């Protein structure tokens, strides 16, 4: 359920452009920016789950690409956090879902595609959607290609989800994958 809310953000805290990205339409008022935008409990859940996924993965070590390993019958670069390979390893995504519910995925970049290598998103047959790719024409990919996070509603394998997608960067700051969390709408 969405709730109307009023947010106040000090001008000195962050430039208006950054505030707009987080809070929506902002109006200057007495040294602050005020937003009367809409927010929902789902949005807060997505951001909390994203933080949990990032923290859980990064506790294993820094992300890197090393070699390849097939996922769902599709060749894919092998993405690691520290010495832990994520391809076909569901421990991190399942742990996040045990704590935050919803769904979680680690994607790896392969050319212009992003392949699900660790996920608990299910296909229609009930199997994990590993080896499937992020919609190349979807809303999320536009932000990821710019190196930015995306939060919003998207269609995943034919079903509507409230989601978050955030780039995974290696030590050279190159985007090598995507963190994803989402809740069926």
RACORDA-V87771 format. One record per helix or strand of 3 or more residues. SS is the DSSP state (helix for helix, strand for strand). FROM is the first residue (numbers start at 1). LEN is the number of residues. If there is no record, write none. Layout:
# RACORDA-V87771
ss: [SS,SS]
from: [FROM,FROM]
len: [LEN,LEN]
This chain:
# RACORDA-V87771
ss: [strand,strand,helix,strand,strand,strand,helix,strand,strand,helix,strand,strand,helix,strand,strand,strand]
from: [2,7,16,27,32,38,41,63,77,91,103,113,139,150,159,175]
len: [3,4,8,3,4,3,18,6,5,10,8,7,7,7,11,10]
